[in-house]
Amino acid sequence: MEVYIHIMSVLTVGGDLRYVWMTRLALEQSIDIKAVGLENAPFPIPHASWDALSHAEAVVLPNPWRSGLQLPFAENTPPALNEILSQIPDHTPILLSDAASMPESVRGKTIINLSSDEEYILKNAHLTAEGAIISAASLSQSALDGSPCLIIGYGRIGRRLAYLLNCMGAEVSIAVRRSAAADEVRRDGFQAHILGGLAQLLPAMRFIFNTAPAQVLSETHLRRISPDAMLMDLASPPYGFDLDLARSLSVHAVRENGLPGRYYPYSAGACLLGAVLRALNSYRKGANLSCR
């Protein structure tokens, strides 16, 4: 079992319910942790004032550059992001779930990007895939069992989603960009297709899950999707298709972001805490995990 170097003071800044659970679970491990921007959390956690930013030894911050600073449990109007960052000393590690879209102006800060933690990323992929299935089942009038399902992309989320759908009796097909990836799909026992043939494949699909962070579905593709199908985007920006366009074409389309925090906040919080502790342990030991 990993032995963690004692962390004197950690500050959680906002976030969804997974950050509330992360704070609660850290407290149960006797970690000195407090939160700001979580004052209206659904159960008690220790809080601090915003001036605690200047003397915390580490700050856990949901990536504010991906979709804005998320503070759904804040009691009062929080400071602006630039003000929050200005209060955190440059030497204080800021732990981000990922560093996507981080501006160059922040490079002077000590940033620890948790997306370099494979254990954390893989667990989140599992939670995302499981959440996607729950969401799809709740939004569709068709059972997944026996339904033709298409997954676009075969990364961590795509692999786990394929496995879970297969276990539920779905007919799983996977579309990928490269022939090498198609060979991997076939080795795993699934039907593989190249993206170039996507237009011919779409009409027969009842559930379509995009995991590719690129616009792979054009208007031509969207027009080929059955009105009885469910199209779900699980990708990060720039996303896999134009959601407004899809809906204007009467495609039953949804974009599902932050599934681990929405469907499994306890598990996602525990996963996040593990990544935070591993990262800070390595940081204290002098490992080169930060990017400036």
CORRAFEN-V171031 format. One record per residue. N is the residue number from 1. PHI is phi in degrees with one decimal (NA if undefined). OMEGA is omega in whole degrees, -180 to 180 (NA if undefined). D_CENTER is the distance of its C-alpha to the mean C-alpha in Angstrom with 2 decimals. Layout:
BEGIN
N,PHI,OMEGA,D_CENTER + N,PHI,OMEGA,D_CENTER
END
This chain:
BEGIN
1,NA,-179,26.80 + 2,-66.2,175,25.35 + 3,-100.1,-176,27.31 + 4,-92.9,171,25.45 + 5,-65.6,-177,27.34 + 6,-62.9,177,27.85 + 7,-99.5,-172,25.62 + 8,-70.7,-172,27.92 + 9,-152.4,179,25.81 + 10,-120.6,179,22.09 + 11,-120.9,175,21.00 + 12,-94.1,-180,17.78 + 13,-109.9,173,17.44 + 14,60.2,-178,16.03 + 15,106.3,-180,12.56 + 16,-86.2,-172,11.89 + 17,-64.8,178,13.41 + 18,-65.6,179,11.34 + 19,-74.5,174,12.99 + 20,-64.3,179,16.22 + 21,-65.6,178,16.10 + 22,-57.8,180,15.30 + 23,-64.4,179,18.37 + 24,-61.4,-178,20.42 + 25,-68.2,177,19.84 + 26,-64.3,178,20.63 + 27,-61.6,179,23.76 + 28,-66.2,176,24.78 + 29,-95.2,177,24.79 + 30,64.8,174,27.17 + 31,-83.4,178,24.90 + 32,-75.6,-174,26.15 + 33,-137.1,175,23.23 + 34,-138.7,-177,23.32 + 35,-133.0,168,21.15 + 36,-125.2,-178,21.73 + 37,79.5,177,20.32 + 38,-125.2,-173,19.81 + 39,-63.0,-179,23.47 + 40,-100.3,177,23.05 + 41,-60.9,-174,20.78 + 42,-73.2,174,22.02 + 43,-146.3,-172,23.57 + 44,-67.1,169,25.29 + 45,-139.1,-179,23.66 + 46,-72.1,-177,25.56 + 47,-113.4,176,25.36 + 48,-134.6,174,26.62 + 49,-87.7,-176,27.84 + 50,-64.5,180,26.26 + 51,-71.5,176,28.92 + 52,-66.7,178,27.37 + 53,-58.0,-174,25.10 + 54,-77.9,-177,28.18 + 55,-130.8,173,28.88 + 56,-69.8,178,25.70 + 57,-80.7,178,25.42 + 58,-154.3,-179,21.64 + 59,-126.1,175,19.11 + 60,-100.9,-172,15.49 + 61,-132.3,172,13.93 + 62,-59.5,-177,10.60 + 63,-56.6,-176,10.43 + 64,-84.1,-177,13.14 + 65,-94.9,179,13.65 + 66,-78.2,-178,10.67 + 67,-144.5,179,11.66 + 68,87.1,-180,14.31 + 69,-73.5,-176,14.93 + 70,-95.2,-180,13.65 + 71,-134.4,-176,16.52 + 72,-68.0,-178,17.03 + 73,-108.7,180,19.20 + 74,-71.2,-180,21.33 + 75,-79.0,-178,25.02 + 76,-124.0,177,26.36 + 77,-61.9,-176,25.46 + 78,-78.3,173,23.65 + 79,-63.2,175,24.84 + 80,-65.5,-177,23.58 + 81,-56.7,-180,20.86 + 82,-60.0,178,23.62 + 83,-69.9,177,25.65 + 84,-60.3,-178,22.98 + 85,-65.3,-179,22.50 + 86,-66.9,-180,26.29 + 87,-81.9,-179,26.84 + 88,-89.5,180,24.80 + 89,-57.7,-176,27.22 + 90,-59.3,-177,26.41 + 91,-84.2,-178,26.81 + 92,-81.0,-179,24.35 + 93,-67.0,174,21.05 + 94,-107.9,-177,18.00 + 95,-97.0,-179,14.87 + 96,-112.8,176,11.65 + 97,-61.1,170,8.11 + 98,-159.6,-176,8.74 + 99,-112.1,-179,11.93 + 100,-60.1,176,11.39 + 101,66.6,179,14.37 + 102,-65.8,-177,15.95 + 103,-73.4,180,19.62 + 104,-61.7,-178,22.51 + 105,-64.3,-179,24.01 + 106,-94.4,-174,21.60 + 107,-61.8,178,22.53 + 108,-73.8,177,25.30 + 109,-81.5,176,23.02 + 110,-90.7,-175,21.96 + 111,-106.9,173,18.25 + 112,-110.4,-176,16.51 + 113,-93.4,-176,13.34 + 114,-69.3,180,11.48 + 115,-71.3,173,9.83 + 116,-84.9,179,13.46 + 117,-90.7,-175,13.36 + 118,-63.1,179,13.37 + 119,-61.5,179,13.61 + 120,-65.2,-178,10.45 + 121,-64.3,-179,8.46 + 122,-66.9,179,10.58 + 123,-63.9,178,10.25 + 124,-63.6,177,6.51 + 125,-62.9,178,7.56 + 126,-63.2,180,10.41 + 127,-65.9,178,8.99 + 128,-64.6,-180,7.08 + 129,-63.0,180,10.51 + 130,-64.5,178,12.49 + 131,-64.3,179,11.08 + 132,-61.8,180,11.75 + 133,-67.5,178,15.21 + 134,-62.0,180,15.96 + 135,-63.1,-179,15.14 + 136,-62.3,-179,17.21 + 137,-65.2,-178,19.98 + 138,-78.0,-176,20.27 + 139,-98.5,-178,20.50 + 140,-113.2,175,22.88 + 141,-93.6,179,26.47 + 142,-108.3,174,26.34 + 143,-76.6,176,25.60 + 144,-71.2,178,23.33 + 145,-58.7,179,26.23 + 146,84.1,-178,28.32 + 147,-85.1,173,26.25 + 148,-71.6,-177,25.69 + 149,-120.9,178,21.97 + 150,-115.2,173,20.71 + 151,-112.9,177,17.48 + 152,-98.8,-176,17.20 + 153,99.7,-177,15.87 + 154,-134.7,173,16.08 + 155,-86.2,-176,13.44 + 156,-61.6,-179,11.63 + 157,-67.8,-179,10.01 + 158,-59.8,180,13.38 + 159,-63.8,-178,15.44 + 160,-66.8,179,14.17 + 161,-63.5,178,14.35 + 162,-60.3,-180,17.80 + 163,-61.6,-177,18.96 + 164,-66.6,179,18.11 + 165,-63.0,179,19.64 + 166,-62.3,179,22.60 + 167,-64.1,-179,23.16 + 168,-89.2,176,23.37 + 169,91.0,179,26.05 + 170,-74.3,174,24.35 + 171,-92.3,-168,25.84 + 172,-97.9,171,23.03 + 173,-121.0,-178,23.35 + 174,-133.1,179,21.07 + 175,-107.7,-179,21.52 + 176,-132.7,-176,20.99 + 177,-83.3,-171,22.42 + 178,-111.2,-180,24.53 + 179,-67.2,178,27.22 + 180,-64.0,178,26.15 + 181,-67.8,178,22.79 + 182,-63.2,177,24.89 + 183,-62.5,179,27.07 + 184,-64.8,178,24.21 + 185,-58.9,-179,23.19 + 186,-65.8,178,26.85 + 187,-61.3,179,27.19 + 188,-83.1,173,24.48 + 189,92.9,-179,26.63 + 190,-112.4,175,24.94 + 191,-72.4,-177,26.45 + 192,-111.7,178,25.46 + 193,-139.8,176,25.96 + 194,-90.2,-176,25.84 + 195,-56.5,-180,24.16 + 196,-60.2,180,27.64 + 197,-101.1,-174,28.73 + 198,-63.1,-176,25.91 + 199,-59.1,-180,28.27 + 200,-75.4,-175,30.56 + 201,-84.5,-168,27.90 + 202,-62.7,-173,26.16 + 203,-58.6,-176,29.04 + 204,-85.8,-173,29.16 + 205,-88.7,178,25.52 + 206,-93.7,176,24.73 + 207,-128.4,179,20.92 + 208,-128.1,-179,19.00 + 209,-116.2,175,15.32 + 210,-96.1,175,14.17 + 211,-117.7,-177,11.50 + 212,-85.4,180,13.36 + 213,-81.7,179,12.34 + 214,-157.6,-177,16.00 + 215,-74.8,-177,18.40 + 216,-96.0,-179,19.83 + 217,-110.8,179,21.30 + 218,-85.2,176,24.27 + 219,-60.5,178,26.56 + 220,-58.3,178,28.71 + 221,-63.6,-177,25.95 + 222,-60.6,180,24.96 + 223,-69.9,-179,28.66 + 224,-88.8,-176,28.80 + 225,-83.0,-179,26.36 + 226,-64.3,177,28.26 + 227,-64.4,178,28.28 + 228,-88.8,-176,27.73 + 229,-87.4,173,24.44 + 230,-110.7,178,20.88 + 231,-112.1,-177,18.60 + 232,-124.6,177,14.85 + 233,-99.6,179,12.47 + 234,-109.1,-173,8.98 + 235,-84.2,172,8.97 + 236,-85.9,178,8.18 + 237,-53.1,11,11.56 + 238,-85.5,178,14.33 + 239,68.2,-174,13.10 + 240,-94.9,-180,15.41 + 241,-164.4,178,18.09 + 242,-82.1,-174,19.68 + 243,-63.2,180,18.75 + 244,-63.3,178,21.95 + 245,-63.9,-179,24.06 + 246,-59.2,-179,22.85 + 247,-69.2,178,23.75 + 248,-66.1,178,27.00 + 249,-93.1,178,27.87 + 250,67.3,173,27.44 + 251,-83.2,177,24.47 + 252,-77.1,-172,22.54 + 253,-117.8,177,19.19 + 254,-137.3,174,15.97 + 255,-118.7,-175,12.63 + 256,-112.2,177,9.85 + 257,-111.4,175,6.82 + 258,63.4,-177,5.09 + 259,-59.7,179,6.86 + 260,-57.6,-179,6.81 + 261,-71.2,-178,8.22 + 262,-85.5,-175,10.44 + 263,-98.1,-175,11.87 + 264,-135.3,-173,11.89 + 265,-62.0,178,11.91 + 266,-65.2,-179,14.58 + 267,-63.0,179,13.07 + 268,-66.5,177,9.69 + 269,-65.9,177,12.14 + 270,-64.4,177,14.29 + 271,-62.6,180,11.77 + 272,-63.5,180,10.95 + 273,-62.0,178,14.73 + 274,-58.5,179,15.59 + 275,-66.1,179,13.72 + 276,-61.8,-179,15.39 + 277,-67.2,178,18.70 + 278,-64.0,-179,18.68 + 279,-66.2,-179,17.95 + 280,-69.9,176,20.64 + 281,-62.3,178,22.96 + 282,-66.6,180,22.83 + 283,-62.3,179,23.20 + 284,-65.5,179,26.24 + 285,-82.7,177,27.66 + 286,94.5,178,27.48 + 287,-68.2,-177,24.91 + 288,-88.3,-179,23.77 + 289,-105.6,-173,20.06 + 290,-96.2,172,20.19 + 291,-122.4,-174,20.31 + 292,-114.8,NA,22.73
END
